[in-house]
Amino acid sequence: MAYRIVSPLHYAARNGNESAVVDLLCQLSASSISALDENQQTALHVTAMKGYDTIVAHLLAASPNLVYAIDSECMSALHYAAEAGHAKVVVQLLEAGPDLADQLNSERLTALHIAADCGHDNVVAALLASHLVNVMIGDYLGRTALHMAASNGHEPVVNRLLTECPSLAAAPDHQGKTALHRAAKFGCEKIVERLIEADPCLINIVDLEGWNALHCAACCGHESTLQRLLATKPELLHAMTNQGENLLFVAMQARHSVEFLTRLWQLDPGASRVANKHGVTPFHRAVKVQNGMVGVMQLCMTFDEIVNAFTLAQKNWHRFRPVMERQCKSLVKLLNQDITYVVLEYLGFDRLKGVPFWI
């Protein structure tokens, strides 16, 4: 194909000037009709993006092979029509080039992936109605169109895909995550409900790191989604990842608010004492990544837990000093002052000689 910055045909097609396109097609050679613009796209790419179905018909009649042209990102006109939500153009292009249905771009995305990701239910419907697409194809991360729709909260697309292929719900990506993992991660509660309705066993599926959908919801702070999942299967409150991390641990690590962590802790107080494979408990993690000792104290409800948190801080003061100097003076306000000093004496500090420099 010849390469041109901007040809008259591109210009006319981009502006939807049908009469000019028809005149140019009568005058131009086959190579000129197939010329590329500065984005290495043909006039058909441009027209498909804009959704000019009559111009698409003229271009395909003049040069049927245009339908197979791809640009620098391996995007065909079908990809662009799907991305823009032009269902009628999608149907035209599929009729002209049935082999394009599952063509992959540079990111291994099909037209179905793109339409699902953008939430274009009309395009998804047209693609499925053609009976040419393979809904199980994954992108470079192994994500199906259902993963895409679930991640972005596109409920109509999710419903359509599940109706077309119910088994798609359990399809994992390369990390072992299903669409339920993705919906929980992004807090798409209605889609979580729809997926569980389609396949109740999804809630038990763990990815390659041992994370189920509840871990994803807890990590990202989606409390209502987490509650919905727990209502379905309460025993998963105690589920562990491959590293031995419970829901409270992954939520602590993600630096969520103390209020959210407190409510999560109240669901399972014993979770605060459960160490992972490296001997680290959620409270150890809290001292490192949360709001200093104040945040920890708001969660530490027993004497042993307070002692444990203070001990860790004492041993690692050089790591946590900036946070502690700013916030740990609030402990006396937060806790009973006598309890605070009892803890300090337990750790070997004499109240008559003063308290550690970081209080």
C-alpha positions as CSV (number, residue, x, y, z in Angstrom):
1,M,0.0,0.0,0.0
2,A,1.2,3.5,-0.7
3,Y,1.7,5.8,2.2
4,R,0.3,9.4,2.3
5,I,0.0,11.9,5.1
6,V,-3.6,12.8,4.2
7,S,-5.3,11.8,0.9
8,P,-8.4,13.5,-0.5
9,L,-10.3,10.2,0.1
10,H,-9.4,10.2,3.8
11,Y,-10.4,13.8,4.1
12,A,-13.8,13.2,2.5
13,A,-14.4,10.0,4.4
14,R,-13.5,11.6,7.8
15,N,-16.0,14.4,7.1
16,G,-18.8,12.1,6.0
17,N,-18.9,13.7,2.5
18,E,-20.5,10.8,0.7
19,S,-20.8,12.4,-2.8
20,A,-17.1,13.4,-2.7
21,V,-16.2,9.8,-1.7
22,V,-18.2,8.4,-4.6
23,D,-16.5,10.8,-7.1
24,L,-13.1,10.0,-5.8
25,L,-13.6,6.2,-5.9
26,C,-14.5,6.6,-9.6
27,Q,-11.3,8.4,-10.3
28,L,-8.7,6.7,-8.0
29,S,-6.6,3.6,-8.7
30,A,-6.8,0.6,-6.5
31,S,-3.5,1.6,-4.8
32,S,-4.8,5.1,-4.1
33,I,-8.0,3.8,-2.6
34,S,-5.8,1.7,-0.2
35,A,-3.5,4.5,0.7
36,L,-2.6,5.0,4.4
37,D,-2.7,8.2,6.4
38,E,-0.3,9.4,9.0
39,N,-1.7,6.8,11.4
40,Q,-1.2,4.0,8.9
41,Q,-5.0,3.8,8.5
42,T,-7.1,3.4,5.4
43,A,-10.1,5.5,4.6
44,L,-12.2,2.5,5.8
45,H,-10.6,2.7,9.2
46,V,-11.6,6.4,9.4
47,T,-15.1,5.8,8.1
48,A,-15.7,2.9,10.5
49,M,-14.7,5.1,13.5
50,K,-17.2,7.7,12.5
51,G,-20.0,5.2,11.8
52,Y,-20.8,6.3,8.3
53,D,-22.4,3.1,7.1
54,T,-23.2,4.3,3.5
55,I,-19.6,5.3,2.9
56,V,-18.4,2.0,4.3
57,A,-20.6,0.3,1.8
58,H,-19.1,2.4,-1.1
59,L,-15.5,1.7,0.0
60,L,-16.1,-2.1,0.4
61,A,-17.7,-2.2,-3.1
62,A,-14.8,-0.4,-4.6
63,S,-12.1,-2.4,-2.8
64,P,-13.3,-5.5,-0.9
65,N,-9.8,-6.2,0.5
66,L,-9.8,-3.0,2.5
67,V,-11.7,-4.8,5.2
68,Y,-8.5,-6.8,6.1
69,A,-6.2,-3.8,6.4
70,I,-4.7,-3.2,9.8
71,D,-2.9,-0.1,11.2
72,S,0.3,0.2,13.3
73,E,-1.5,-1.3,16.3
74,C,-2.9,-4.2,14.3
75,M,-6.4,-2.7,14.5
76,S,-8.8,-3.4,11.7
77,A,-11.8,-1.3,10.8
78,L,-13.9,-3.8,12.8
79,H,-12.0,-3.0,15.9
80,Y,-12.6,0.7,15.5
81,A,-16.3,0.3,14.8
82,A,-16.7,-1.9,17.9
83,E,-14.8,0.7,20.0
84,A,-17.0,3.5,18.8
85,G,-20.2,1.5,19.3
86,H,-21.4,1.4,15.6
87,A,-23.3,-1.8,15.5
88,K,-24.6,-1.4,11.9
89,V,-21.0,-0.9,10.6
90,V,-19.9,-3.9,12.6
91,V,-22.4,-6.0,10.8
92,Q,-21.3,-4.7,7.4
93,L,-17.7,-5.4,8.1
94,L,-18.4,-8.9,9.4
95,E,-20.3,-9.7,6.2
96,A,-17.4,-8.5,4.1
97,G,-14.8,-10.2,6.2
98,P,-16.0,-13.1,8.4
99,D,-12.5,-14.0,9.3
100,L,-12.1,-10.7,11.2
101,A,-14.4,-11.8,14.0
102,D,-11.6,-13.1,16.2
103,Q,-8.7,-11.1,14.8
104,L,-6.4,-9.9,17.5
105,N,-4.8,-6.5,17.7
106,S,-1.4,-5.8,19.2
107,E,-2.8,-6.3,22.7
108,R,-4.5,-9.6,21.7
109,L,-7.9,-7.9,21.9
110,T,-10.8,-8.9,19.6
111,A,-13.6,-6.7,18.6
112,L,-15.7,-8.4,21.3
113,H,-13.1,-7.6,24.0
114,I,-13.2,-3.9,22.9
115,A,-17.0,-3.7,22.7
116,A,-17.4,-5.3,26.2
117,D,-14.7,-3.1,27.7
118,C,-16.5,0.0,26.4
119,G,-19.9,-1.2,27.5
120,H,-21.4,-1.2,23.9
121,D,-24.2,-3.8,24.4
122,N,-25.6,-3.2,20.9
123,V,-22.2,-4.1,19.4
124,V,-21.8,-7.1,21.6
125,A,-25.2,-8.3,20.6
126,A,-24.3,-7.9,16.9
127,L,-21.1,-9.8,17.3
128,L,-22.8,-12.7,19.2
129,A,-25.6,-12.8,16.7
130,S,-23.1,-13.4,13.9
131,H,-22.1,-16.7,15.5
132,L,-18.6,-16.0,14.3
133,V,-16.9,-15.0,17.5
134,N,-15.3,-17.2,20.1
135,V,-16.2,-15.7,23.5
136,M,-13.5,-17.8,25.3
137,I,-10.6,-16.0,23.7
138,G,-8.4,-14.2,26.2
139,D,-6.2,-11.1,25.7
140,Y,-2.5,-10.9,26.6
141,L,-3.4,-11.3,30.3
142,G,-5.9,-14.1,29.5
143,R,-8.9,-11.9,30.2
144,T,-12.1,-12.7,28.3
145,A,-14.8,-10.2,27.3
146,L,-16.6,-11.1,30.5
147,H,-13.6,-10.0,32.6
148,M,-13.6,-6.7,30.7
149,A,-17.3,-6.0,31.2
150,A,-17.2,-7.1,34.9
151,S,-14.2,-4.9,35.6
152,N,-16.0,-1.8,34.3
153,G,-19.5,-2.4,35.7
154,H,-21.2,-3.0,32.4
155,E,-24.2,-5.0,33.7
156,P,-26.1,-5.4,30.4
157,V,-23.0,-6.7,28.6
158,V,-22.3,-9.2,31.5
159,N,-25.9,-10.4,31.3
160,R,-25.7,-10.9,27.6
161,L,-22.4,-12.8,27.7
162,L,-23.6,-15.1,30.5
163,T,-26.8,-15.8,28.6
164,E,-24.8,-16.7,25.5
165,C,-22.2,-18.8,27.3
166,P,-22.9,-19.5,31.1
167,S,-19.6,-21.4,31.4
168,L,-17.7,-18.2,30.7
169,A,-18.3,-17.2,34.3
170,A,-15.7,-19.7,35.5
171,A,-13.0,-18.9,32.9
172,P,-9.8,-17.8,34.5
173,D,-7.2,-15.3,33.2
174,H,-3.5,-16.0,33.4
175,Q,-3.4,-15.1,37.1
176,G,-6.3,-17.5,37.8
177,K,-8.8,-14.7,38.4
178,T,-12.4,-15.1,37.2
179,A,-14.8,-12.3,36.4
180,L,-16.0,-12.5,40.0
181,H,-12.5,-11.5,41.2
182,R,-12.5,-8.6,38.8
183,A,-16.0,-7.4,39.8
184,A,-15.2,-7.7,43.5
185,K,-11.9,-5.8,43.0
186,F,-13.7,-2.8,41.4
187,G,-16.7,-2.9,43.7
188,C,-19.3,-3.8,41.1
189,E,-21.9,-5.2,43.5
190,K,-24.7,-5.9,41.0
191,I,-22.4,-7.8,38.8
192,V,-21.1,-9.8,41.8
193,E,-24.6,-10.8,42.5
194,R,-25.3,-11.7,38.9
195,L,-22.1,-13.8,38.6
196,I,-22.9,-15.7,41.9
197,E,-26.4,-16.3,40.6
198,A,-25.0,-17.7,37.4
199,D,-22.5,-20.0,39.2
200,P,-22.6,-20.1,43.0
201,C,-19.3,-22.1,43.1
202,L,-17.4,-19.1,41.8
203,I,-17.1,-17.7,45.3
204,N,-14.8,-20.7,46.2
205,I,-12.4,-20.2,43.3
206,V,-9.0,-18.8,44.2
207,D,-6.3,-17.4,41.9
208,L,-2.7,-18.5,41.7
209,E,-1.9,-16.6,44.9
210,G,-4.8,-18.1,46.8
211,W,-7.0,-15.0,46.7
212,N,-10.7,-15.4,46.4
213,A,-13.2,-12.6,45.6
214,L,-13.4,-11.6,49.2
215,H,-9.7,-10.9,49.4
216,C,-10.0,-8.7,46.3
217,A,-12.9,-6.7,47.8
218,A,-11.1,-6.3,51.2
219,C,-7.9,-5.2,49.5
220,C,-9.7,-2.5,47.6
221,G,-11.9,-1.4,50.4
222,H,-15.3,-2.3,48.9
223,E,-17.2,-2.9,52.1
224,S,-20.7,-3.4,50.7
225,T,-19.3,-5.9,48.1
226,L,-17.5,-7.8,50.9
227,Q,-20.6,-8.0,53.0
228,R,-22.6,-9.3,50.0
229,L,-20.0,-12.0,49.4
230,L,-19.9,-12.9,53.1
231,A,-23.7,-13.2,53.2
232,T,-23.4,-15.8,50.4
233,K,-20.7,-17.8,52.3
234,P,-19.9,-16.6,55.8
235,E,-17.2,-19.2,56.4
236,L,-14.9,-17.5,53.9
237,L,-14.4,-14.8,56.5
238,H,-11.5,-17.0,57.7
239,A,-10.0,-17.8,54.2
240,M,-6.3,-17.5,53.8
241,T,-4.1,-16.7,50.8
242,N,-1.1,-18.8,49.9
243,Q,1.0,-16.6,52.1
244,G,-1.4,-17.2,55.1
245,E,-2.9,-13.7,54.9
246,N,-6.5,-13.2,56.0
247,L,-9.0,-10.5,55.0
248,L,-7.8,-8.2,57.8
249,F,-4.2,-8.6,56.7
250,V,-4.8,-7.7,53.1
251,A,-6.9,-4.8,54.0
252,M,-4.3,-3.5,56.5
253,Q,-1.6,-3.8,53.8
254,A,-3.7,-1.7,51.4
255,R,-3.7,1.3,53.8
256,H,-7.5,1.6,54.2
257,S,-9.1,3.9,56.8
258,V,-9.0,2.9,60.4
259,E,-12.9,3.0,60.4
260,F,-13.1,0.4,57.6
261,L,-10.4,-1.7,59.3
262,T,-12.2,-1.5,62.6
263,R,-15.4,-2.8,61.1
264,L,-13.6,-5.6,59.4
265,W,-11.8,-6.4,62.7
266,Q,-15.1,-6.6,64.5
267,L,-16.4,-9.3,62.1
268,D,-13.5,-11.5,63.2
269,P,-11.5,-10.2,66.3
270,G,-9.4,-13.3,66.3
271,A,-8.0,-12.4,62.9
272,S,-5.7,-9.8,64.4
273,R,-3.6,-12.5,66.0
274,V,-3.2,-14.8,63.0
275,A,0.3,-14.7,61.6
276,N,1.2,-15.3,58.0
277,K,3.9,-17.7,56.8
278,H,6.5,-15.1,57.8
279,G,5.2,-14.7,61.3
280,V,3.7,-11.3,60.6
281,T,0.2,-10.5,62.0
282,P,-2.2,-7.8,60.8
283,F,-1.1,-5.6,63.7
284,H,2.6,-5.9,62.7
285,R,1.5,-4.8,59.3
286,A,-0.6,-2.0,60.7
287,V,2.4,-0.4,62.5
288,K,4.3,-0.4,59.3
289,V,1.7,0.9,56.8
290,Q,-1.2,2.4,58.8
291,N,-1.6,5.6,60.8
292,G,1.2,5.0,63.3
293,M,0.5,3.7,66.7
294,V,-2.8,5.7,67.0
295,G,-4.3,3.6,64.2
296,V,-3.1,0.5,65.8
297,M,-4.4,1.4,69.2
298,Q,-7.8,2.0,67.7
299,L,-7.8,-1.7,66.8
300,C,-5.8,-3.2,69.7
301,M,-8.5,-4.1,72.3
302,T,-6.5,-6.4,74.6
303,F,-3.5,-5.9,76.9
304,D,-1.5,-8.5,75.0
305,E,-2.2,-6.8,71.7
306,I,-1.2,-3.4,73.0
307,V,2.1,-4.8,74.4
308,N,2.8,-6.5,71.2
309,A,2.3,-3.3,69.2
310,F,4.5,-1.3,71.6
311,T,7.2,-3.9,71.5
312,L,7.3,-3.9,67.7
313,A,7.5,-0.1,67.7
314,Q,10.2,-0.1,70.3
315,K,12.3,-2.5,68.3
316,N,11.8,-0.7,65.0
317,W,11.5,2.9,66.2
318,H,14.1,4.0,63.6
319,R,11.7,2.9,60.8
320,F,8.6,4.4,62.3
321,R,9.9,7.4,64.1
322,P,8.5,10.1,61.7
323,V,5.0,8.7,62.1
324,M,5.3,8.2,65.8
325,E,6.6,11.6,66.6
326,R,3.5,13.1,64.8
327,Q,0.8,10.9,66.1
328,C,1.7,8.8,69.2
329,K,1.1,11.7,71.6
330,S,-2.6,11.1,70.9
331,L,-2.4,7.7,72.7
332,V,-2.9,9.3,76.1
333,K,-6.1,10.8,74.7
334,L,-7.2,7.7,73.0
335,L,-6.5,5.2,75.8
336,N,-6.8,5.5,79.6
337,Q,-3.6,7.1,80.7
338,D,-3.0,4.6,83.5
339,I,-3.3,1.7,81.0
340,T,-0.8,3.3,78.7
341,Y,1.8,3.6,81.5
342,V,1.1,0.1,82.7
343,V,2.0,-1.1,79.3
344,L,5.2,1.0,79.3
345,E,6.2,-0.3,82.7
346,Y,5.6,-3.8,81.5
347,L,8.1,-3.1,78.7
348,G,10.7,-1.8,81.2
349,F,10.1,1.9,81.2
350,D,10.0,3.7,84.5
351,R,7.3,6.4,84.6
352,L,9.4,8.4,87.1
353,K,12.2,8.7,84.6
354,G,9.9,9.6,81.7
355,V,8.5,7.7,78.8
356,P,10.2,6.8,75.5
357,F,11.1,9.8,73.3
358,W,8.5,8.9,70.8
359,I,5.5,9.3,73.1
